[in-house]
Amino acid sequence: MVKKDRPKFPDSYIGKQAKEYDTSNWMERNQKNTTARCVELLFDSNLGPFPEFDNSELLVLDLGCGTGFSTEILLEERFNVISIDILSDMIYLFREKNIDTFNLVLADIRNLPIRENKIDHIISVSSFNFIYEDILDNNEKNKILQQTVEIFKEVLNNNGRVILEFYPETEVDTKLLMRYFKSAGFNGFLVQDNPGLRKEQNFLILKKEEN
Ligand SMILES: C[S@@+](CC[C@H](N)C(=O)[O-])C[C@H]1O[C@@H](n2cnc3c(N)ncnc32)[C@H](O)[C@@H]1O
């Protein structure tokens, strides 16, 4: 597993840094390509056959939407999207672009303001780590992860899928996360693109099984 120098939260996403993020061509290309890969994985048949819906009938959460790169790709794929981010600086830049999202919400991934069984799928690009990476106490970290998994379960419809692109700091993190998802009634697996290389990417692919 390759360790990367990663942006610090929240410093890398406020004020001037938010603007730099938004105007970086490299960042835009990278996040859009990663989101396109997430969409490909959403339909992965190893999770079982994908129900025959047109994308335009589905409501997808983009968690940690930033200034909108990931949402733009989801909209190109004709999903209805609710875009969520915790930082007003990122939301502000998103709004300035008049992206046609169903709803743009200032909220925390760990405490989603969404009612039960309303969401078809969840996608999160380069954001999930930030919900726990500053928590040094292991019990606290485990509690946050478990709570978040429970919230995902609550808001998703049965057979709802979750694609998390994230940076696993340790293999323990990945295993732990997978264990929490499995004990909450999800099935799934880890996909690694370009393992061992600098451009390694990790995706957790999950499906909420019917009760
Ligand atoms: C790498 S950036 C945005 C990635 C975005 N998906 C894109 O396509 O550009 C990560 C984002 O995660 C957001 N974030 C971090 N912690 C969060 C949390 N607890 N809840 C919601 N958003 C969060 C940050 O504010 C930041 O905008």
The ligand as a Gaussian input file, in Angstrom:
#p B3LYP/6-31G(d) Opt

LIG

0 1
 C      -11.164000      16.040000      -2.093000
 S      -12.464000      17.078000      -1.685000
 C      -13.800000      16.917000      -2.747000
 C      -13.934000      15.773000      -3.632000
 C      -15.129000      15.920000      -4.544000
 N      -15.869000      14.692000      -4.437000
 C      -14.685000      16.233000      -5.951000
 O      -15.130000      15.554000      -6.849000
 O      -13.932000      17.164000      -6.180000
 C      -13.049000      16.392000      -0.172000
 C      -14.297000      17.046000       0.367000
 O      -14.777000      16.322000       1.500000
 C      -15.438000      17.248000       2.326000
 N      -15.626000      16.689000       3.673000
 C      -14.669000      16.382000       4.588000
 N      -15.234000      15.902000       5.716000
 C      -16.575000      15.892000       5.497000
 C      -17.689000      15.498000       6.294000
 N      -17.538000      15.003000       7.533000
 N      -18.925000      15.629000       5.766000
 C      -19.101000      16.139000       4.506000
 N      -18.076000      16.521000       3.705000
 C      -16.826000      16.394000       4.190000
 C      -14.494000      18.451000       2.292000
 O      -15.118000      19.630000       2.730000
 C      -14.075000      18.490000       0.826000
 O      -14.872000      19.341000       0.062000

